């Protein structure tokens, strides 16, 4: 038998060196593309997060300011009544009033007077060279400068006052007015369940406000047993007021809240050697940082003159009752036909403008217009930040900026 042996030759096929190199090259291109896509997506998400935070900061800052503006000057029933002052010691009881609470020079020093409008709202328009009207010692603000703790150069100040709470309701069941034969208010007798809480407040000589929807009176009282006895000064005694509707009693020493808004440079925790601008709110002497990244703050004030013409004015122009070109502004008095010089009590609306930044420097892209911004207070032109920002002198930096504006109508 013959046996045949068949030889089987197996051929093993593999990748050549060139094929491997081409594959690696294509793989690197794909990986690089994925990295570029991931980087672009990550930057887009990061930028969106930064812009969202900027939007939230701007809106929060506006809401804080507009909320306090709406509260200013509100009396019971939400009215804008200007109370008549029957005490000559109001400024000694309420910090921050100073001469704002005194009668104007045109009024007799022996006649009760309407509380000036600038007690409830007044401003300071500031430029690089200073403020108009000048910031006085009573406002107790830091000096303008670029160091941490300084007020931001060229930024405005707004001072507001408003009543806190609802006071004590005054009617035949709770607090009773004792009137003399001429209808003058002699004292207020406490007959309510809230008697002890009122006594706790009026332990010593205090300044009180008695007001309803149409009138208000400010006077000094002393606590005697269960009675608030009016201290008659050179202005005499106020009239007894109608108990309805909404006649209420307030302790002004504690319930008249003063608030000041301004910008200050605060220490940046992320950059120990640098500062950052922040919106500050001082309420009855307590200072609180509200929102960071607010680097410009400007206010304008609207009023109607005696002819019904509307004006938008700076604080300095309101204070002097003159327009920018020097025209004297005359406004109507509700109870008289003779116009008088316009003042802060004639303000019908406030415009708030803020320039807010992202606080942190952002990565640059290929766009040469990435950091451009507009701020209408300066003009309608598009600006690019330089080494230092205009007006404030703050470092320009590569940050996005956005303007936030709001107009707040005051109730009258």
C-alpha positions as CSV (number, residue, x, y, z in Angstrom):
1,X,0.0,0.0,0.0
2,X,1.2,3.4,-0.9
3,X,0.6,6.2,1.5
4,X,0.4,9.8,0.2
5,X,1.4,12.7,2.5
6,X,-0.3,15.9,1.7
7,X,1.6,19.0,2.9
8,X,-0.8,21.8,3.9
9,X,0.8,25.2,4.0
10,X,-1.2,27.8,6.1
11,X,-0.7,31.5,5.3
12,X,-1.2,33.9,8.3
13,X,-2.3,37.4,7.1
14,X,-1.7,40.4,9.6
15,X,-1.5,44.3,9.5
16,X,1.5,45.8,8.0
17,X,3.4,48.5,9.7
18,X,2.1,51.1,7.3
19,X,-1.5,50.0,8.1
20,X,-0.9,50.2,11.8
21,X,0.5,53.7,11.5
22,X,-2.4,54.9,9.3
23,X,-4.9,53.4,11.9
24,X,-3.1,55.1,14.8
25,X,-3.1,58.4,12.9
26,X,-6.8,58.2,12.1
27,X,-7.5,57.3,15.8
28,X,-5.5,60.3,17.0
29,X,-7.5,62.6,14.7
30,X,-10.8,61.2,16.1
31,X,-9.6,61.5,19.7
32,X,-8.4,65.1,19.0
33,X,-11.8,65.9,17.5
34,X,-13.5,64.6,20.5
35,X,-11.3,66.5,22.8
36,X,-11.9,69.8,20.9
37,X,-15.7,69.1,21.0
38,X,-15.6,68.3,24.7
39,X,-13.5,71.4,25.4
40,X,-15.8,73.6,23.4
41,X,-18.9,72.1,25.0
42,X,-17.3,72.5,28.5
43,X,-16.5,76.2,27.8
44,X,-20.0,76.8,26.5
45,X,-21.6,75.2,29.6
46,X,-19.2,77.1,31.8
47,X,-19.9,80.4,30.1
48,X,-23.7,79.7,30.2
49,X,-23.4,79.1,34.0
50,X,-21.5,82.3,34.4
51,X,-24.0,84.3,32.4
52,X,-26.8,82.7,34.4
53,X,-25.2,83.8,37.6
54,X,-24.7,87.3,36.2
55,X,-28.4,87.4,35.3
56,X,-29.4,86.3,38.7
57,X,-27.1,88.8,40.5
58,X,-28.4,91.7,38.4
59,X,-32.1,90.7,39.0
60,X,-31.5,90.2,42.7
61,X,-29.8,93.6,43.1
62,X,-32.7,95.3,41.2
63,X,-35.3,93.6,43.3
64,X,-33.6,94.6,46.6
65,X,-33.4,98.3,45.6
66,X,-36.9,98.5,44.0
67,X,-38.5,96.8,46.9
68,X,-37.2,99.4,49.4
69,X,-38.0,102.3,47.0
70,X,-41.7,101.1,46.8
71,X,-41.8,101.1,50.6
72,X,-40.4,104.6,51.1
73,X,-42.8,107.3,52.3
74,X,-45.8,104.9,52.6
75,X,-48.1,105.7,55.4
76,X,-51.1,103.7,56.7
77,X,-53.5,102.6,53.9
78,X,-50.5,102.8,51.5
79,X,-50.9,106.6,51.3
80,X,-48.2,109.1,50.7
81,X,-49.4,111.6,53.3
82,X,-46.7,114.0,54.5
83,X,-47.1,114.1,58.3
84,X,-47.2,117.4,60.1
85,X,-44.3,117.8,62.7
86,X,-45.2,119.2,66.1
87,X,-41.8,118.5,67.8
88,X,-38.5,120.4,67.5
89,X,-36.5,117.3,68.6
90,X,-37.2,114.9,65.8
91,X,-33.7,114.8,64.5
92,X,-32.4,114.0,67.9
93,X,-34.5,110.8,68.1
94,X,-34.0,109.5,64.5
95,X,-30.4,109.1,63.3
96,X,-29.7,110.3,59.8
97,X,-32.3,113.0,59.6
98,X,-30.2,116.0,60.6
99,X,-31.4,119.1,58.9
100,X,-33.7,117.1,56.6
101,X,-36.2,116.9,59.4
102,X,-36.2,120.6,60.1
103,X,-38.6,123.2,58.6
104,X,-37.4,125.0,55.5
105,X,-36.0,128.5,55.8
106,X,-39.1,129.9,54.3
107,X,-41.3,128.6,57.1
108,X,-41.8,130.1,60.5
109,X,-39.8,128.3,63.2
110,X,-42.8,128.5,65.5
111,X,-45.3,126.8,63.1
112,X,-45.8,123.1,62.7
113,X,-44.5,122.0,59.3
114,X,-44.9,119.1,56.8
115,X,-42.1,116.6,57.1
116,X,-39.8,117.3,54.1
117,X,-40.0,114.7,51.3
118,X,-36.2,114.2,51.3
119,X,-36.6,112.5,54.7
120,X,-38.1,109.6,52.9
121,X,-36.1,109.6,49.7
122,X,-33.0,111.5,48.6
123,X,-30.0,110.8,46.5
124,X,-26.5,111.8,45.7
125,X,-25.4,111.8,42.0
126,X,-21.6,111.1,41.9
127,X,-19.0,111.5,39.3
128,X,-15.3,111.0,39.4
129,X,-14.8,114.5,40.9
130,X,-17.4,114.2,43.6
131,X,-21.1,114.1,44.4
132,X,-24.0,116.5,44.1
133,X,-25.3,117.2,46.6
134,X,-22.2,116.4,48.6
135,X,-22.3,113.4,50.9
136,X,-22.7,114.7,54.5
137,X,-21.3,113.3,57.7
138,X,-24.8,112.1,58.8
139,X,-24.8,109.6,55.9
140,X,-21.5,108.2,57.2
141,X,-20.2,106.6,54.0
142,X,-16.6,105.5,53.3
143,X,-14.5,107.8,51.1
144,X,-14.3,107.1,47.4
145,X,-11.3,105.2,46.2
146,X,-9.8,102.0,44.8
147,X,-8.8,100.3,48.0
148,X,-10.8,97.7,49.8
149,X,-13.3,99.4,52.1
150,X,-13.7,102.5,49.8
151,X,-16.9,103.6,48.1
152,X,-16.6,102.9,44.4
153,X,-15.7,106.1,42.6
154,X,-18.4,107.8,40.5
155,X,-21.3,105.7,41.8
156,X,-24.5,107.1,43.1
157,X,-26.0,106.9,46.6
158,X,-29.7,106.4,47.5
159,X,-31.1,107.1,51.0
160,X,-34.6,105.9,51.9
161,X,-36.8,105.8,54.9
162,X,-40.0,103.8,55.6
163,X,-42.3,102.7,58.4
164,X,-41.9,99.1,59.6
165,X,-44.9,97.1,60.6
166,X,-48.6,98.1,61.0
167,X,-48.3,100.0,64.3
168,X,-51.1,99.8,66.8
169,X,-54.7,100.2,65.7
170,X,-56.3,103.2,67.4
171,X,-60.1,103.0,67.9
172,X,-62.6,103.1,70.8
173,X,-61.8,99.5,71.7
174,X,-58.0,99.8,72.0
175,X,-56.4,103.2,72.1
176,X,-58.5,106.3,72.9
177,X,-57.6,109.9,72.0
178,X,-58.3,112.5,74.8
179,X,-59.1,115.8,73.2
180,X,-59.3,119.3,74.8
181,X,-62.1,121.8,74.2
182,X,-60.5,123.0,71.0
183,X,-60.1,119.6,69.5
184,X,-56.4,119.4,70.2
185,X,-54.9,116.0,71.1
186,X,-53.9,116.0,74.8
187,X,-53.1,112.4,75.4
188,X,-53.7,108.8,74.3
189,X,-55.2,106.4,76.9
190,X,-54.3,102.6,76.6
191,X,-57.3,100.3,77.0
192,X,-56.3,97.4,74.8
193,X,-55.1,93.9,75.3
194,X,-51.8,95.1,73.7
195,X,-51.4,97.5,76.6
196,X,-48.3,95.9,78.1
197,X,-46.5,95.6,74.7
198,X,-47.1,99.3,74.1
199,X,-45.9,100.2,77.6
200,X,-42.7,98.2,77.0
201,X,-42.0,100.4,73.9
202,X,-43.0,103.8,75.3
203,X,-41.0,103.5,78.6
204,X,-39.5,107.0,78.2
205,X,-39.8,110.2,76.2
206,X,-40.4,109.0,72.6
207,X,-41.4,110.4,69.2
208,X,-44.8,109.1,68.0
209,X,-46.6,109.1,64.7
210,X,-50.4,109.1,64.6
211,X,-51.8,108.7,61.1
212,X,-54.8,107.6,59.0
213,X,-55.4,107.4,55.3
214,X,-55.6,111.2,54.8
215,X,-53.5,112.8,57.6
216,X,-50.5,112.2,59.9
217,X,-49.0,114.0,62.9
218,X,-45.6,113.6,64.6
219,X,-45.2,114.6,68.2
220,X,-43.3,113.8,71.4
221,X,-44.9,111.8,74.2
222,X,-44.1,110.7,77.7
223,X,-45.5,107.6,79.4
224,X,-47.5,108.2,82.5
225,X,-49.2,105.1,84.0
226,X,-51.5,103.9,81.2
227,X,-51.4,107.1,79.3
228,X,-49.2,108.7,76.6
229,X,-49.1,112.4,77.5
230,X,-48.2,114.8,74.7
231,X,-45.3,117.1,75.4
232,X,-46.3,120.5,74.1
233,X,-43.4,122.4,72.5
234,X,-43.2,125.6,70.5
235,X,-45.3,124.1,67.7
236,X,-48.3,123.6,70.0
237,X,-50.5,120.5,70.0
238,X,-51.8,118.5,67.0
239,X,-55.5,118.0,66.3
240,X,-57.4,114.9,67.2
241,X,-57.7,112.7,64.1
242,X,-60.6,110.7,62.7
243,X,-60.4,107.2,64.0
244,X,-61.7,105.7,60.8
245,X,-60.3,104.5,58.5
246,X,-57.0,102.9,59.6
247,X,-55.9,105.3,62.4
248,X,-52.7,103.9,63.7
249,X,-50.0,104.8,66.3
250,X,-46.3,104.2,65.6
251,X,-43.2,104.6,67.7
252,X,-40.9,106.4,65.3
253,X,-37.8,105.9,67.4
254,X,-37.8,102.2,66.4
255,X,-40.2,101.9,63.5
256,X,-38.8,104.5,61.1
257,X,-36.2,102.5,59.2
258,X,-33.4,104.3,57.3
259,X,-31.7,102.5,54.4
260,X,-28.8,103.5,52.3
261,X,-27.7,101.8,49.0
262,X,-24.2,102.4,47.7
263,X,-21.3,100.4,46.1
264,X,-18.1,99.5,48.0
265,X,-14.9,97.6,47.2
266,X,-14.8,94.4,49.3
267,X,-12.0,91.8,49.6
268,X,-12.1,89.1,47.0
269,X,-11.8,85.7,48.7
270,X,-10.7,84.1,45.5
271,X,-8.0,86.7,44.9
272,X,-6.6,87.8,48.3
273,X,-4.6,90.7,46.8
274,X,-7.6,92.1,44.9
275,X,-10.9,93.8,45.6
276,X,-14.3,93.5,43.9
277,X,-17.2,95.9,43.8
278,X,-20.4,95.0,45.7
279,X,-23.8,96.5,46.4
280,X,-24.1,97.4,50.0
281,X,-27.2,98.1,52.1
282,X,-27.0,99.9,55.4
283,X,-30.2,99.7,57.4
284,X,-30.4,101.6,60.7
285,X,-26.6,101.5,61.1
286,X,-26.2,97.8,60.2
287,X,-24.2,97.3,57.0
288,X,-24.7,94.2,54.9
289,X,-23.1,93.1,51.6
290,X,-26.0,92.3,49.2
291,X,-24.6,91.4,45.7
292,X,-21.1,91.2,44.3
293,X,-20.1,92.2,40.8
294,X,-22.2,95.4,40.7
295,X,-19.6,98.0,39.4
296,X,-21.8,100.9,38.4
297,X,-24.9,102.3,40.1
298,X,-26.8,105.3,38.9
299,X,-30.2,106.9,39.7
300,X,-32.4,109.4,37.9
301,X,-35.6,110.9,39.4
302,X,-38.8,111.9,37.6
303,X,-41.2,114.7,38.5
304,X,-44.0,116.8,36.9
305,X,-43.8,120.6,37.1
306,X,-46.7,122.9,37.7
307,X,-47.5,122.8,33.9
308,X,-47.6,119.0,33.8
309,X,-44.2,118.7,32.0
310,X,-42.2,115.6,33.0
311,X,-38.5,115.8,33.7
312,X,-35.8,113.2,34.4
313,X,-33.3,114.7,36.8
314,X,-30.1,113.9,38.7
315,X,-30.1,114.2,42.5
316,X,-28.2,117.5,42.3
317,X,-30.9,118.9,40.0
318,X,-33.7,117.8,42.3
319,X,-31.9,119.3,45.2
320,X,-31.5,122.7,43.5
321,X,-34.9,122.5,41.8
322,X,-33.2,123.3,38.5
323,X,-32.7,121.5,35.2
324,X,-29.3,120.9,33.7
325,X,-29.5,124.2,31.8
326,X,-30.4,126.1,34.9
327,X,-34.2,126.4,34.4
328,X,-36.0,126.8,37.7
329,X,-38.5,124.0,38.4
330,X,-41.9,124.9,40.0
331,X,-44.3,122.3,41.2
332,X,-47.9,122.4,42.3
333,X,-49.0,122.2,45.9
334,X,-52.1,120.0,46.3
335,X,-53.9,122.4,48.6
336,X,-52.8,125.7,47.0
337,X,-52.8,127.2,43.6
338,X,-49.4,129.0,44.0
339,X,-46.5,126.9,42.6
340,X,-43.5,126.3,44.8
341,X,-40.0,125.1,44.1
342,X,-40.0,121.4,43.3
343,X,-38.4,119.2,45.9
344,X,-38.0,115.5,46.8
345,X,-41.6,115.2,47.8
346,X,-42.6,115.8,44.2
347,X,-40.7,112.8,42.9
348,X,-43.0,110.4,41.0
349,X,-40.6,107.7,39.8
350,X,-37.0,106.5,40.2
351,X,-34.9,105.0,37.5
352,X,-32.2,102.5,38.6
353,X,-29.3,101.6,36.3
354,X,-26.6,99.1,37.2
355,X,-23.6,97.6,35.3
356,X,-23.0,94.1,36.6
357,X,-20.0,91.9,35.7
358,X,-19.2,88.1,36.0
359,X,-16.7,88.7,38.8
360,X,-14.3,86.1,37.4
361,X,-12.2,86.6,34.3
362,X,-13.3,84.3,31.5
363,X,-11.3,82.4,28.8
364,X,-11.0,84.4,25.6
365,X,-12.2,83.1,22.3
366,X,-11.4,84.2,18.8
367,X,-13.9,87.0,18.8
368,X,-12.4,90.5,19.1
369,X,-15.8,91.8,20.5
370,X,-16.2,89.3,23.3
371,X,-15.9,91.8,26.2
372,X,-17.8,94.7,24.6
373,X,-20.7,96.2,26.6
374,X,-23.2,99.0,26.6
375,X,-24.1,101.3,29.5
376,X,-26.9,103.8,28.6
377,X,-26.0,106.2,31.4
378,X,-22.8,107.1,29.6
379,X,-24.2,106.9,26.0
380,X,-25.5,104.4,23.6
381,X,-22.1,103.5,22.2
382,X,-20.5,100.0,22.4
383,X,-17.4,100.0,24.7
384,X,-14.6,97.7,25.3
385,X,-12.9,97.5,28.7
386,X,-9.4,98.9,28.9
387,X,-6.8,98.5,31.6
388,X,-9.1,100.6,33.8
389,X,-12.9,101.0,33.5
390,X,-14.2,104.5,32.7
391,X,-15.6,106.6,35.6
392,X,-14.8,104.1,38.4
393,X,-11.2,103.3,37.6
394,X,-11.8,99.6,38.5
395,X,-9.6,97.1,36.6
396,X,-11.1,96.3,33.2
397,X,-10.3,92.5,33.1
398,X,-11.7,90.0,30.7
399,X,-15.3,89.8,32.1
400,X,-18.7,89.9,30.5
401,X,-20.8,92.9,31.6
402,X,-24.5,93.6,31.3
403,X,-26.7,96.6,32.1
404,X,-29.8,96.2,34.3
405,X,-32.4,99.0,34.4
406,X,-35.8,99.5,36.1
407,X,-38.2,102.4,36.6
408,X,-40.1,102.3,39.9
409,X,-43.2,104.5,40.2
410,X,-43.9,106.0,43.7
411,X,-47.4,106.0,45.1
412,X,-49.0,109.3,45.9
